[in-house]
């Protein structure tokens, strides 16, 4: 019984050390690229001219109206807007 307690204590200590060391290693690693989610959240959000849904600027479809850039969430909304404008 005492050996089992010692074995469990050593296993717990090994687990804690492994987690502690792995967290320290990943926290100091600045060469890793940031995740796509954090890159996406740093993009400017623009509103679709047709439905006003906000989307990342890099994913938007664009057109120009009187020198102003107009954004759309889909090619269908872009086409619909162009037809209404004509």
GINOR-V654726 format. One record per residue. N is the residue number from 1. RES is the residue in one small letter. OMEGA is omega in degrees with one decimal (NA if undefined). D_CENTER is the distance of its C-alpha to the mean C-alpha in Angstrom with 2 decimals. Layout:
BEGIN
n = <N;N>
res = <RES;RES>
omega = <OMEGA;OMEGA>
d_center = <D_CENTER;D_CENTER>
END
This chain:
BEGIN
n = <1;2;3;4;5;6;7;8;9;10;11;12;13;14;15;16;17;18;19;20;21;22;23;24;25;26;27;28;29;30;31;32;33;34;35;36;37;38;39;40;41;42;43;44;45;46;47;48;49;50;51;52;53;54;55;56;57;58;59;60;61;62;63;64;65;66;67;68;69;70;71;72;73;74;75;76;77;78;79;80;81;82;83;84;85;86>
res = <x;x;x;x;x;x;x;x;x;x;x;x;x;x;x;x;x;x;x;x;x;x;x;x;x;x;x;x;x;x;x;x;x;x;x;x;x;x;x;x;x;x;x;x;x;x;x;x;x;x;x;x;x;x;x;x;x;x;x;x;x;x;x;x;x;x;x;x;x;x;x;x;x;x;x;x;x;x;x;x;x;x;x;x;x;x>
omega = <178.9;179.0;178.7;178.8;178.6;179.2;178.1;178.3;178.6;178.1;177.5;178.3;178.7;178.6;179.9;178.5;-180.0;178.9;-178.6;-178.9;-179.0;177.1;179.2;-178.8;-178.7;179.5;-178.2;-177.0;-179.2;-178.8;179.8;177.5;178.9;-176.8;-179.5;178.8;-179.9;176.0;-179.5;-178.0;179.5;177.6;176.9;176.8;177.9;-178.7;174.0;-178.7;-176.2;-172.7;177.7;174.8;179.3;-179.4;176.3;-176.6;-179.6;179.9;-173.8;170.7;-174.4;172.8;-179.5;179.5;179.9;178.2;-179.5;176.4;-179.7;-174.7;178.8;-179.6;-178.5;176.8;177.9;178.9;177.2;179.2;179.6;179.5;179.2;178.8;179.0;-178.6;-177.4;NA>
d_center = <50.28;49.79;48.32;45.71;44.67;44.47;42.45;39.93;39.73;39.14;36.44;34.66;35.06;33.72;30.61;30.03;30.61;28.22;25.34;26.34;26.60;23.35;21.43;23.37;22.69;18.89;18.88;21.01;19.31;17.87;18.15;15.15;12.33;9.11;6.39;4.52;1.10;4.03;5.47;4.39;5.35;8.26;9.56;12.63;12.98;16.28;18.58;20.18;23.85;25.10;23.26;21.36;18.01;15.17;12.72;10.74;13.75;12.97;13.13;16.24;19.80;22.14;25.85;28.20;30.63;33.22;31.20;28.10;24.83;24.07;20.75;20.51;18.04;20.34;23.40;25.57;24.85;25.51;28.78;29.80;29.38;31.38;34.11;34.42;34.68;37.51>
END
